[in-house]
Amino acid sequence: MWDETLRGYDFGPAHPLHPVRLELTVDLARAAGVLREDRIAIASAALAPDELIELVHDPAYVEAVRRAPDGSSARYAAMFGLGSSDNPVFDGMHAAAARVTGATMAAADAVWTGRYQHAVSLAGGLHHAARTSASGFCIYNDPAVAIAGLLRAGARRVAYIDLDVHHGDGVQAAFYDDPRVLTISLHQSGLTLFPGTGFAAEHGAGEATGTSVNVPLPPGTGDAGWLRAFSATVPVLLRAFGPEILVTQHGCDTHARDPLADLRLSVDGQRASYEAVHTLAHELCGGRWLACGGGGYALASVVPRAWTHLLAIASHAPLDGERALPAEWLGSAGARVEAATGHRAGGDPPGYFGDGASAAFAAWDAGEGDPDDPVDRAIATTRREILPLHGLDPDRDR
């Protein structure tokens, strides 16, 4: 899902979430041959109507978003989380957020109806927005709206996997008591990072107990630990749940270069996670996979490379991490970011699609792991909390 109007979701040049990262991604994917017409179709979408947005958001909040740019009441807007440094008000904000939501909704519909096997909404993944407020750069929660739309269209089991460095709190909250939706979030612990939530004991409510899953990881976790945590939780729980469609959020702010967080993944580790999700979609969902973007604030050096890998994997033509970046794109990327934002957050891109890192890791085995390893302790805590709620043995099943 891409057209130039998606650049309109723009909080201004000084804000970390700048649309130049989307432009650079699309340009890199095109230069690398990923957007070949025989492999991937590029589509645009209309604004999501209020009726669909209000499957997740309160009508009063939607009206506040629509009215905020007129400046009539900053105090009223602030009641809905609007006008802060994280979520500044800008002209056309409702239309811009509704367009991102419309793109993710259209992607979900394309997959659910069988027109396409996979769909990618890079501008989407705005997973923090709550029912009545903006949060964490997110005005409307497009993945939650898409999931609600899938349920309305007849889906009985939807799995949402959130790979952003920040907890997917808004999507979790939207379906916390809905047993039809499994949400799994791997993220830097809320003890050290916004939004301060996402602990193992947050496991759902009522009939949905066990369908909210959180793996809070310590700062400094790198590829091997992160992939070990993924392998210990995501496949076993997806297989137990049996989703009909997989919705994923691929914030690449888990990277070591990202200026807003403290995990230490490489693009090679992130690419391995995309491959794992893709494989699970084919194994469990007949290939039905909707992938969204999300966070990522190393605007030139990480986001375009990571998400070009995501697009390439979704089009069944993965890229080699040792392949050199196209010279023309590489030569202009950093300057384009600086021209748009006044700085080069995350630095200039290296010369290759990968970072030259190994994506090898030790898969989780039976038992508790290494009690002296903080990553293993986090994994074991989540497994003990969640697996028995699905009739699984945390000491055996993997």
Residue pairs with C-beta under 8 A, 6 or more apart in sequence:
1 42
1 43
1 44
1 45
1 103
1 104
1 106
1 107
1 119
1 120
1 121
1 122
1 123
1 124
2 22
2 26
2 42
2 43
2 44
2 103
2 122
2 123
3 42
3 44
5 44
5 99
6 19
6 22
6 99
6 100
6 103
6 123
7 19
7 22
7 23
8 19
8 92
8 95
8 96
8 99
9 19
9 96
9 97
9 99
9 100
9 123
9 139
10 18
10 19
10 90
10 96
11 17
11 18
11 87
11 88
11 90
11 137
12 88
12 90
13 340
13 341
13 342
14 341
14 342
15 88
15 137
16 137
16 259
16 260
16 297
16 345
17 137
17 295
17 297
18 299
18 337
18 340
18 341
19 123
20 299
20 336
20 337
20 340
20 341
21 296
21 299
21 300
21 303
21 304
22 122
22 123
22 293
23 336
24 299
24 300
24 303
24 304
24 329
24 333
24 336
24 337
25 122
25 303
25 304
25 307
25 308
25 311
26 35
26 122
27 304
27 329
28 304
28 305
28 308
28 325
28 326
28 329
28 333
29 35
29 307
29 308
29 311
29 312
31 326
31 328
31 329
32 308
32 312
32 319
32 323
32 326
32 353
34 40
34 308
34 311
34 312
34 315
34 317
34 319
35 42
35 311
36 315
36 317
39 315
39 316
39 317
40 311
40 314
40 315
41 116
43 106
43 110
44 103
45 99
45 102
45 103
45 105
45 106
45 107
46 99
46 102
46 106
47 95
47 98
47 99
47 101
47 102
48 98
48 99
48 101
48 102
48 105
48 140
48 142
48 145
49 98
50 59
50 62
52 101
52 105
52 145
52 148
52 149
53 62
53 98
53 101
53 140
53 145
54 62
55 145
55 148
55 149
55 152
56 131
56 140
56 141
56 144
56 145
56 148
56 174
57 129
57 131
57 132
57 140
57 141
57 145
58 131
58 132
60 80
60 132
61 80
61 131
61 132
61 133
62 94
64 76
64 77
64 79
64 80
64 82
65 80
65 82
65 93
65 94
65 97
65 134
65 139
65 140
66 94
67 73
67 76
67 77
68 77
68 80
68 82
68 83
68 89
68 93
69 89
69 90
69 91
69 92
69 93
71 89
74 83
77 83
77 89
78 84
80 132
80 133
80 134
81 87
81 130
81 133
81 134
81 135
82 89
82 134
83 89
84 134
86 134
86 135
86 136
86 137
87 134
87 135
87 136
87 137
87 138
87 139
90 96
93 139
94 139
96 139
97 126
97 139
97 140
98 140
100 121
100 123
100 124
100 126
100 140
100 142
101 124
101 140
101 142
101 145
101 146
103 121
103 123
103 124
103 142
104 121
104 124
104 142
104 143
104 145
104 146
104 290
104 292
105 142
105 145
105 146
105 149
107 119
107 120
107 121
107 124
107 146
107 290
108 119
108 146
108 147
108 149
108 150
108 245
108 247
108 290
109 149
109 153
110 116
110 119
111 117
111 118
111 119
111 245
111 288
111 289
111 290
112 150
112 153
112 155
112 245
112 288
117 287
117 288
117 289
118 278
118 281
118 287
118 289
118 290
118 291
118 314
118 315
119 289
119 290
119 291
119 314
120 290
120 291
120 292
120 310
120 311
120 314
121 142
121 290
121 291
121 292
121 293
122 292
122 293
122 307
122 310
122 311
123 293
124 142
124 143
124 146
124 292
124 293
124 294
125 142
125 143
125 164
125 249
125 250
125 251
125 292
125 293
125 294
125 295
126 137
126 138
126 139
126 140
126 141
126 142
126 143
126 294
127 138
127 141
127 143
127 144
127 162
127 164
127 166
127 168
127 169
127 170
127 171
127 249
127 251
127 294
128 135
128 136
128 137
128 138
128 141
128 166
128 168
128 169
128 170
128 195
129 135
129 136
129 138
129 139
129 140
129 141
129 144
129 170
130 141
130 169
130 170
130 173
131 173
131 174
135 169
135 170
135 195
136 166
136 194
136 195
137 295
138 170
141 170
141 171
141 174
142 292
143 160
143 171
143 247
143 249
143 292
144 170
144 171
144 174
144 175
146 247
146 290
147 158
147 160
147 171
147 174
147 175
147 181
147 247
148 174
150 158
150 245
150 247
151 158
151 178
151 180
151 181
155 180
155 244
155 245
156 180
156 244
157 180
157 181
157 182
157 241
157 242
157 243
157 244
158 180
158 181
158 182
158 243
158 244
158 245
158 247
159 181
159 182
159 183
159 184
159 238
159 241
159 243
159 245
159 246
159 247
159 285
160 168
160 171
160 175
160 181
160 182
160 183
160 184
160 247
160 248
160 249
161 184
161 185
161 234
161 238
161 246
161 247
161 248
161 249
161 277
162 168
162 171
162 183
162 184
162 185
162 186
162 187
162 248
162 249
162 251
162 294
163 186
163 248
163 249
163 250
163 251
163 254
163 270
163 273
163 277
163 294
164 185
164 187
164 249
164 250
164 251
164 253
164 254
164 294
164 295
165 187
165 188
165 193
165 251
165 253
165 254
165 258
165 260
165 261
165 263
165 295
166 187
166 188
166 193
166 194
166 195
166 251
166 253
166 261
166 295
167 185
167 187
167 190
167 195
167 197
167 198
167 214
167 216
168 183
168 185
168 187
168 198
168 249
169 195
169 197
169 198
171 183
171 249
172 183
172 185
172 198
172 202
172 212
172 214
175 181
175 183
175 208
175 211
175 212
176 204
176 205
176 208
176 212
177 204
177 205
177 206
177 207
177 208
178 208
178 211
179 204
179 207
179 208
179 211
181 208
181 211
182 211
182 213
182 237
182 238
182 241
182 243
183 211
183 212
183 213
184 213
184 214
184 215
184 233
184 234
184 237
184 238
185 198
185 213
185 214
185 215
186 215
186 217
186 226
186 229
186 230
186 233
186 234
187 193
187 198
187 214
187 215
187 216
187 217
188 216
188 217
188 218
188 219
188 221
188 254
188 261
188 262
188 263
189 198
189 199
189 216
189 217
189 218
189 219
189 378
190 196
190 197
190 198
190 199
190 216
191 216
192 218
192 219
192 262
193 219
193 261
193 262
198 214
198 216
199 214
199 216
200 214
200 215
200 216
200 378
200 381
200 382
200 384
200 385
200 386
201 385
202 212
202 214
203 209
203 210
203 211
203 212
203 213
203 214
203 385
203 386
203 389
204 210
204 211
204 212
209 389
210 386
210 389
210 390
211 241
213 233
213 237
213 382
213 386
214 382
215 229
215 233
215 378
215 379
215 382
216 378
217 225
217 226
217 229
217 263
217 375
217 378
218 374
218 375
218 378
219 262
219 263
220 262
220 263
220 264
221 229
221 263
221 264
221 265
221 375
222 256
222 263
222 264
222 265
222 266
222 269
223 264
223 265
223 266
223 268
223 269
223 272
223 357
223 358
223 359
223 361
224 360
224 361
224 362
225 361
225 373
225 375
226 254
226 263
226 265
226 269
226 273
227 269
227 272
227 273
227 276
227 359
227 361
228 361
228 362
228 363
228 364
228 375
228 376
228 379
229 375
229 378
229 379
230 273
230 276
231 276
231 361
231 363
231 364
231 398
232 363
232 364
232 379
232 383
232 398
233 379
233 382
233 383
233 386
234 276
234 280
235 276
235 280
235 398
236 387
236 392
236 397
236 398
237 386
237 387
237 390
238 246
238 280
238 284
239 284
240 390
240 391
240 392
241 390
242 284
243 284
243 285
244 285
244 288
245 285
245 288
245 289
245 290
246 277
246 280
246 281
246 284
246 285
246 288
246 289
246 290
247 290
247 292
248 277
248 289
248 290
248 291
248 292
249 292
249 293
249 294
250 270
250 273
250 274
250 291
250 292
250 293
250 294
250 306
250 307
250 310
251 293
251 294
251 295
251 296
252 258
252 267
252 270
252 294
252 295
252 296
252 298
252 302
252 303
252 306
252 307
253 260
253 261
253 294
253 295
253 296
253 297
253 298
254 261
254 263
254 265
254 270
255 263
255 265
255 266
255 267
255 270
255 296
255 298
255 302
255 306
256 263
256 264
256 265
256 266
257 298
257 301
257 302
257 346
257 347
258 295
258 296
258 297
258 298
258 302
258 346
259 297
259 298
259 345
259 346
260 295
260 297
266 354
266 355
266 357
266 359
267 302
267 305
267 306
267 309
267 321
267 353
267 354
267 355
267 357
268 321
268 354
268 355
268 356
268 357
268 358
268 359
269 357
269 359
270 306
270 309
271 306
271 309
271 313
271 318
271 321
271 354
271 359
272 359
274 291
274 309
274 310
274 313
275 313
275 318
277 289
277 291
278 289
278 313
278 314
281 287
281 288
281 289
289 314
291 310
291 314
293 307
296 302
296 303
296 306
296 307
297 303
297 345
297 346
298 345
298 346
298 347
299 337
299 341
299 344
299 345
299 346
300 333
300 334
300 336
300 337
300 344
300 346
300 347
300 348
300 349
301 334
301 346
301 347
301 348
301 349
301 350
302 346
302 349
304 333
304 349
305 325
305 349
305 353
305 354
308 319
308 353
309 318
309 319
309 321
309 353
312 318
312 319
319 353
320 353
320 354
321 352
321 353
321 354
321 355
321 356
322 352
322 353
322 354
322 356
323 352
323 353
324 351
324 352
324 353
325 349
325 350
325 351
325 352
325 353
330 349
330 351
333 348
333 349
334 344
334 347
334 348
334 349
337 343
337 344
337 345
338 344
363 398
364 379
364 398
365 398
366 395
366 396
366 398
367 395
368 376
368 380
368 395
369 376
369 377
369 379
369 380
370 376
371 377
371 380
380 394
383 394
384 394
387 393
387 394
387 397
388 394
